[in-house]
Amino acid sequence: MGYDHELEKNKMHESGEDYLETIYILLKKNGYVRSVDVATELGFSRPSVSRGVGLLKDAGLIVMAEDGSLKLTDEGTKKAKAVYEKHTTLTRFLVYTAGVDAETAENDACRIEHIISPQTFKGIKKFMKEHKDQ
């Protein structure tokens, strides 16, 4: 596999995680989510989200109800919660340790959550727990 292919594969992986996390958050917030809601929240085009939703459906991570609403499968919920946990933990970690504002921490956490190793994330969670998860 070439470098460009790996970059594209990772980018698709990132956007899939972003979609799952966004669907999870919107479901928690509104109890209902449609593809257009995901597009609006992420600032992506409807065709782009439609393609991403199709890939998530093919992967068995989401299903579309007859009314067009999106639902996470059990596996989709598990993956979405994991991404959400990374995002929120990393955001808090960056605010606490780097002293950056919440918006900067949020934006940086969104990038880091896709590439951080499980070992590093485990260490950050341990650090935050030991410091009373400030």
C-alpha positions in Angstrom: 0.0 0.0 0.0 1.3 3.4 -0.9 1.5 6.4 1.4 -1.4 8.2 -0.4 -3.6 5.2 -0.1 -2.9 5.1 3.7 -3.7 8.8 4.0 -7.0 8.3 2.2 -7.8 5.3 4.3 -7.1 7.2 7.5 -9.1 10.2 6.3 -12.1 7.9 5.6 -11.7 6.3 9.0 -11.6 9.8 10.7 -14.7 11.0 8.9 -16.5 7.7 9.8 -15.6 8.3 13.5 -16.7 11.9 13.3 -20.1 10.8 11.8 -20.5 8.2 14.5 -19.6 10.6 17.3 -21.9 13.3 15.8 -24.8 10.9 15.5 -24.3 9.7 19.1 -24.2 13.3 20.4 -27.3 14.4 18.4 -29.2 11.3 19.5 -28.4 12.1 23.2 -29.3 15.7 22.7 -32.4 15.4 20.5 -33.4 11.8 20.6 -33.6 11.8 16.8 -31.1 12.4 14.0 -31.2 12.5 10.2 -28.4 12.7 7.6 -29.1 16.4 7.1 -28.6 17.0 10.8 -25.2 15.4 10.6 -24.3 17.5 7.5 -25.4 20.7 9.3 -23.5 19.8 12.5 -20.3 18.9 10.7 -20.5 21.5 8.0 -20.2 18.8 5.3 -22.1 18.6 2.1 -25.2 16.4 2.0 -23.7 14.1 -0.8 -20.6 13.6 1.3 -22.7 12.7 4.4 -24.9 10.5 2.3 -21.8 8.6 1.1 -20.5 8.3 4.7 -23.8 7.2 6.0 -23.9 4.5 3.3 -20.5 3.3 4.3 -21.5 3.2 8.0 -24.6 1.2 7.1 -22.6 -1.2 5.0 -20.3 -1.7 8.0 -23.3 -2.5 10.2 -22.7 0.5 12.5 -25.9 2.4 11.7 -29.4 1.6 10.3 -31.8 4.0 8.7 -35.4 3.8 9.9 -38.4 4.1 7.5 -38.8 7.7 8.5 -35.2 8.5 7.5 -33.8 8.8 11.0 -30.5 7.2 11.8 -30.0 4.8 14.6 -26.7 3.3 15.9 -26.4 -0.4 16.1 -25.0 -2.0 19.2 -21.6 -2.1 17.6 -22.0 1.5 16.3 -23.0 2.7 19.8 -19.9 1.0 21.2 -17.6 2.7 18.7 -19.3 6.1 19.0 -19.0 6.0 22.8 -15.3 5.2 22.5 -14.7 8.1 20.2 -16.8 10.4 22.4 -14.8 9.3 25.5 -11.5 10.0 23.7 -12.7 13.4 22.6 -14.0 14.6 25.9 -11.1 13.1 27.9 -8.5 14.7 25.5 -10.4 18.1 25.7 -10.2 18.1 29.5 -6.6 16.9 29.4 -5.5 19.7 27.1 -7.3 22.4 29.1 -5.9 21.0 32.4 -2.3 20.4 31.3 -1.7 22.9 28.4 -3.9 25.6 29.8 -5.5 26.3 26.5 -9.0 27.6 26.2 -11.9 25.1 25.7 -12.4 25.8 22.0 -8.7 25.2 21.2 -8.7 22.1 23.3 -11.9 20.9 21.6 -10.5 21.4 18.1 -7.2 19.8 18.9 -8.8 16.8 20.6 -10.9 16.3 17.5 -7.7 15.8 15.5 -5.8 13.8 18.2 -8.6 11.3 18.9 -8.1 9.7 15.5 -4.4 9.0 15.8 -3.6 8.5 19.5 -2.4 5.0 20.4 -4.4 3.0 22.9 -1.4 3.0 25.3 -1.1 6.8 25.3 -4.8 7.3 25.8 -4.8 4.8 28.7 -2.0 6.9 30.2 -3.9 10.1 29.8 -7.0 8.6 31.4 -4.9 7.4 34.3 -3.3 10.8 34.7 -6.7 12.5 34.6 -8.1 10.1 37.2 -5.2 10.6 39.5 -5.7 14.4 39.2 -9.4 14.0 40.0 -10.3 14.4 36.3 -10.2 18.2 36.5 
